Amino acid sequence: MDNNIKFTFSQVKYIIRFHRLSGEGLGVKNVELANALGFSKPSVHNMLRSLSELGIVRQEVFGLAFFTEKGRAMARKYAFCYAVLEKKIIEICGEGAASENAICGLLADMPSEKIDELYERGEG
């Protein structure tokens, strides 16, 4: 992973939701992401601009946003790690215990090396 990037909780949450909505390469409208997250369009626009500055997403003129190649790779990695953590939390605490906020918080707090290790163990 690019060790220069340490994602915040909010960035992780956006990346996870954006990944779910975009499939593999589909563009996502700001309004779709805003509805999925329950946030305002201006908030989504600002976060996508922030992620764009990091080289994770690119925005088109007509309001569609796409992952860059680098962003798509990171999103797959974070989505995989999210699924692993969600499964483990459910195993330990039971169904309904794995909240999106808790998992995104864990991912934001994890050192990037640990995210890489978790991903490589599962995918590698």
C-alpha positions, -999 to +999 in steps of 0.1 A: +000+000+000+011+036-005+026+042+030+022+080+025-016+076+027-033+072+061-070+072+056-093+088+082-125+070+094-146+091+070-124+083+041-126+046+048-163+048+051-166+066+017-142+042+000-162+011+013-195+026+002-182+039-031-167+004-038-201-013-031-219+011-055-193+012-083-188-025-088-157-030-109-154+003-127-188+018-128-192+054-122-211+067-092-231+099-090-225+122-061-262+120-053-261+081-052-233+082-027-250+109-007-281+088-004-262+056+004-243+074+032-271+097+044-249+127+038-255+160+019-243+164-017-219+191-007-203+168+019-199+141-007-185+165-032-159+177-007-148+142+003-146+131-034-124+161-041-102+151-011-100+116-024-093+129-059-063+149-045-050+117-030-052+100-065-080+076-053-109+089-074-114+110-105-145+131-111-161+136-145-178+167-157-213+153-155-211+143-118-198+108-121-169+097-100-147+067-107-119+050-089-084+055-104-064+023-109-046+030-076-080+037-059-096+006-072-067-015-059-070+002-025-108-002-024-105-039-031-080-042-003-101-023+022-133-041+011-116-074+016-103-064+051-137-050+060-153-084+051-127-103+072-133-080+102-170-082+099-170-120+098-147-122+128-168-097+148-200-117+140-182-150+151-172-135+184-202-112+193-230-126+172-252-113+144-259-076+144-228-068+164-207-057+134-215-021+128-201-003+097-188+025+118-169+002+141-153-017+113-144+015+094-129+029+126-108-003+130-096+000+095-087+037+099-067+029+130-049-001+116-013+005+104-012+002+066+013-027+070-013-047+089-039-041+062-014-053+036-007-084+057-044-092+062-051-087+025-021-107+013-029-136+036-064-139+023-058-131-014-022-141-018 
